[in-house]
Amino acid sequence: MTREKRDRINTFLRYLILILVGTVMVYPLIWMVGASFKTNAEIFSSIGFIPKSPTVEGYVRGFKGYEGMTLLFFMWNTYRFVLPKVAVTVFSAVFTAYGFARFQFIGKKFSFAVLLSTLFLPQVVLNVPQYILFNQIGWLDSYLPLIIPSLFAGDTYFVYMLIQFLRGIPKELEEAAKIDGCNVIQTLWYVIVPMLKPSIVSCALFQFMWASNDFMGPLIYVNTVAKYPVSIFLRMSMDADVGFEWNRVLAMSLIAIIPSLAVFFIAQNSFVDGIAAGGVKG
């Protein structure tokens, strides 16, 4: 067997394995799309994704909502806190990472150790003290408990991610900017941020998806139905019926994830570049 033939066989096997694994991973989403057009009886009668008798009943009932509040209303509630949370996360993470990566100050090593230690704390440990704190300052039944911690670099994973990327950026670029008359903020904005763009996009995309799918945070801090995000609305709609209308639940779930999928595919190239760069730098 020639080397060229052996390489072709190896390439074919690699792509075959990738296609099989990709199909297995994507099939649940494909089935979800097909099942949203099935009747409840057909959903449990077959694992095929093509409906025998297509119906849009699930979408029609899904858009009816709850007491005049439609699915789009709850999706708007979701992005009322998701978009500000993403913005403040990027802002605070960039400033904090830049400070740790480029400046020397008293207690830097200790502060960095504390920062890393927070990564090992499960969120369930923080729920009770955070709830007491936000209750005392009157922030309950609002989106502030979901947004403000991110303003103070509470999402330490993104800070650590940007620090690792910053360590791979030559300091000579900042020295050249200083010679040209740039101060610290100008250097950060005109030199560092453009080079951090792939990692910033990765941080924003991760936060967007995580915040959009957050269930426990809004459940703990938001008490008014009119302020519920779509994640709680989906669970609430499942509790509203004696027998679950699964085609309706799947239809609403599919519509709810469309913005996240759209954002992911739009930012896919920068996201991959950011992950790759974060993995080899540092």
BELGIHU-V857306 format. One record per residue. N is the residue number from 0. RES is the residue in one small letter. PHI is phi in degrees with one decimal (none if undefined). Layout:
n:N res:RES phi:PHI
n:N res:RES phi:PHI
This chain:
n:0 res:m phi:none
n:1 res:t phi:-71.8
n:2 res:r phi:-65.0
n:3 res:e phi:-63.2
n:4 res:k phi:-66.0
n:5 res:r phi:-63.7
n:6 res:d phi:-65.0
n:7 res:r phi:-64.9
n:8 res:i phi:-65.9
n:9 res:n phi:-61.5
n:10 res:t phi:-62.5
n:11 res:f phi:-62.0
n:12 res:l phi:-65.9
n:13 res:r phi:-61.4
n:14 res:y phi:-66.1
n:15 res:l phi:-63.5
n:16 res:i phi:-64.8
n:17 res:l phi:-62.6
n:18 res:i phi:-65.8
n:19 res:l phi:-64.9
n:20 res:v phi:-64.9
n:21 res:g phi:-62.6
n:22 res:t phi:-64.4
n:23 res:v phi:-62.9
n:24 res:m phi:-75.5
n:25 res:v phi:-86.7
n:26 res:y phi:-56.1
n:27 res:p phi:-55.8
n:28 res:l phi:-69.0
n:29 res:i phi:-63.2
n:30 res:w phi:-63.2
n:31 res:m phi:-61.0
n:32 res:v phi:-63.2
n:33 res:g phi:-67.0
n:34 res:a phi:-66.4
n:35 res:s phi:-66.8
n:36 res:f phi:-103.1
n:37 res:k phi:-97.9
n:38 res:t phi:-82.1
n:39 res:n phi:-60.2
n:40 res:a phi:-66.2
n:41 res:e phi:-74.0
n:42 res:i phi:-57.5
n:43 res:f phi:-93.4
n:44 res:s phi:-101.2
n:45 res:s phi:-155.5
n:46 res:i phi:-94.7
n:47 res:g phi:-68.1
n:48 res:f phi:-95.8
n:49 res:i phi:-89.8
n:50 res:p phi:-71.1
n:51 res:k phi:-75.3
n:52 res:s phi:-128.0
n:53 res:p phi:-58.2
n:54 res:t phi:-146.4
n:55 res:v phi:-104.2
n:56 res:e phi:-59.0
n:57 res:g phi:-62.4
n:58 res:y phi:-70.2
n:59 res:v phi:-62.7
n:60 res:r phi:-70.3
n:61 res:g phi:-64.8
n:62 res:f phi:-79.5
n:63 res:k phi:-68.5
n:64 res:g phi:73.5
n:65 res:y phi:-137.0
n:66 res:e phi:51.1
n:67 res:g phi:85.3
n:68 res:m phi:-99.5
n:69 res:t phi:-86.3
n:70 res:l phi:-60.1
n:71 res:l phi:-63.3
n:72 res:f phi:-62.5
n:73 res:f phi:-72.3
n:74 res:m phi:-67.1
n:75 res:w phi:-63.0
n:76 res:n phi:-58.1
n:77 res:t phi:-60.2
n:78 res:y phi:-80.7
n:79 res:r phi:-65.8
n:80 res:f phi:-110.7
n:81 res:v phi:-68.7
n:82 res:l phi:-63.9
n:83 res:p phi:-61.4
n:84 res:k phi:-65.0
n:85 res:v phi:-63.9
n:86 res:a phi:-62.6
n:87 res:v phi:-71.5
n:88 res:t phi:-64.0
n:89 res:v phi:-63.0
n:90 res:f phi:-59.1
n:91 res:s phi:-71.7
n:92 res:a phi:-66.8
n:93 res:v phi:-65.4
n:94 res:f phi:-64.5
n:95 res:t phi:-67.5
n:96 res:a phi:-64.7
n:97 res:y phi:-63.0
n:98 res:g phi:-64.0
n:99 res:f phi:-71.0
n:100 res:a phi:-81.7
n:101 res:r phi:-120.2
n:102 res:f phi:-117.7
n:103 res:q phi:-107.0
n:104 res:f phi:-149.5
n:105 res:i phi:-64.3
n:106 res:g phi:80.5
n:107 res:k phi:-63.1
n:108 res:k phi:-64.1
n:109 res:f phi:-66.1
n:110 res:s phi:-63.0
n:111 res:f phi:-67.6
n:112 res:a phi:-64.7
n:113 res:v phi:-63.7
n:114 res:l phi:-58.7
n:115 res:l phi:-67.2
n:116 res:s phi:-64.5
n:117 res:t phi:-67.7
n:118 res:l phi:-67.3
n:119 res:f phi:-91.7
n:120 res:l phi:-86.5
n:121 res:p phi:-68.8
n:122 res:q phi:-60.2
n:123 res:v phi:-62.5
n:124 res:v phi:-70.5
n:125 res:l phi:-90.5
n:126 res:n phi:-59.7
n:127 res:v phi:-67.8
n:128 res:p phi:-62.7
n:129 res:q phi:-67.2
n:130 res:y phi:-63.2
n:131 res:i phi:-63.2
n:132 res:l phi:-62.2
n:133 res:f phi:-68.3
n:134 res:n phi:-68.7
n:135 res:q phi:-68.8
n:136 res:i phi:-96.7
n:137 res:g phi:76.0
n:138 res:w phi:-99.4
n:139 res:l phi:-66.8
n:140 res:d phi:60.6
n:141 res:s phi:-146.5
n:142 res:y phi:-91.6
n:143 res:l phi:-59.5
n:144 res:p phi:-63.0
n:145 res:l phi:-89.0
n:146 res:i phi:-104.2
n:147 res:i phi:-59.6
n:148 res:p phi:-56.4
n:149 res:s phi:-70.2
n:150 res:l phi:-66.2
n:151 res:f phi:-107.2
n:152 res:a phi:57.5
n:153 res:g phi:-71.5
n:154 res:d phi:-92.7
n:155 res:t phi:-68.7
n:156 res:y phi:-58.6
n:157 res:f phi:-71.3
n:158 res:v phi:-62.6
n:159 res:y phi:-61.7
n:160 res:m phi:-60.9
n:161 res:l phi:-71.8
n:162 res:i phi:-61.1
n:163 res:q phi:-62.4
n:164 res:f phi:-70.4
n:165 res:l phi:-63.2
n:166 res:r phi:-65.1
n:167 res:g phi:-93.9
n:168 res:i phi:-90.6
n:169 res:p phi:-59.8
n:170 res:k phi:-70.2
n:171 res:e phi:-61.3
n:172 res:l phi:-64.1
n:173 res:e phi:-72.5
n:174 res:e phi:-64.8
n:175 res:a phi:-66.2
n:176 res:a phi:-65.9
n:177 res:k phi:-65.9
n:178 res:i phi:-63.3
n:179 res:d phi:-76.6
n:180 res:g phi:100.7
n:181 res:c phi:-80.2
n:182 res:n phi:-86.0
n:183 res:v phi:-63.0
n:184 res:i phi:-65.7
n:185 res:q phi:-64.7
n:186 res:t phi:-63.2
n:187 res:l phi:-63.0
n:188 res:w phi:-75.3
n:189 res:y phi:-93.5
n:190 res:v phi:-113.7
n:191 res:i phi:-76.0
n:192 res:v phi:-58.4
n:193 res:p phi:-58.3
n:194 res:m phi:-76.9
n:195 res:l phi:-86.3
n:196 res:k phi:-51.1
n:197 res:p phi:-59.4
n:198 res:s phi:-71.4
n:199 res:i phi:-64.1
n:200 res:v phi:-62.5
n:201 res:s phi:-62.8
n:202 res:c phi:-61.2
n:203 res:a phi:-63.1
n:204 res:l phi:-68.9
n:205 res:f phi:-58.4
n:206 res:q phi:-64.2
n:207 res:f phi:-60.4
n:208 res:m phi:-71.0
n:209 res:w phi:-65.9
n:210 res:a phi:-68.2
n:211 res:s phi:-64.9
n:212 res:n phi:-94.0
n:213 res:d phi:-63.5
n:214 res:f phi:-113.8
n:215 res:m phi:-69.3
n:216 res:g phi:-58.2
n:217 res:p phi:-62.1
n:218 res:l phi:-63.8
n:219 res:i phi:-77.9
n:220 res:y phi:-99.2
n:221 res:v phi:-104.0
n:222 res:n phi:-110.0
n:223 res:t phi:-90.3
n:224 res:v phi:-59.7
n:225 res:a phi:-66.5
n:226 res:k phi:-107.0
n:227 res:y phi:-63.8
n:228 res:p phi:-79.6
n:229 res:v phi:-67.8
n:230 res:s phi:-62.6
n:231 res:i phi:-73.9
n:232 res:f phi:-61.2
n:233 res:l phi:-62.4
n:234 res:r phi:-67.3
n:235 res:m phi:-65.2
n:236 res:s phi:-68.6
n:237 res:m phi:-74.9
n:238 res:d phi:-80.2
n:239 res:a phi:-76.8
n:240 res:d phi:-115.9
n:241 res:v phi:-67.2
n:242 res:g phi:-111.9
n:243 res:f phi:-64.1
n:244 res:e phi:-90.2
n:245 res:w phi:-65.3
n:246 res:n phi:-64.9
n:247 res:r phi:-70.0
n:248 res:v phi:-62.5
n:249 res:l phi:-66.3
n:250 res:a phi:-62.9
n:251 res:m phi:-66.8
n:252 res:s phi:-64.2
n:253 res:l phi:-63.6
n:254 res:i phi:-64.2
n:255 res:a phi:-67.6
n:256 res:i phi:-91.3
n:257 res:i phi:-59.0
n:258 res:p phi:-59.7
n:259 res:s phi:-65.4
n:260 res:l phi:-64.7
n:261 res:a phi:-62.9
n:262 res:v phi:-62.9
n:263 res:f phi:-63.1
n:264 res:f phi:-69.1
n:265 res:i phi:-65.4
n:266 res:a phi:-100.2
n:267 res:q phi:-60.1
n:268 res:n phi:-62.5
n:269 res:s phi:-65.7
n:270 res:f phi:-63.4
n:271 res:v phi:-64.9
n:272 res:d phi:-61.4
n:273 res:g phi:-66.5
n:274 res:i phi:-66.2
n:275 res:a phi:-63.8
n:276 res:a phi:-66.5
n:277 res:g phi:-66.8
n:278 res:g phi:-83.2
n:279 res:v phi:-110.0
n:280 res:k phi:-87.2
n:281 res:g phi:111.2
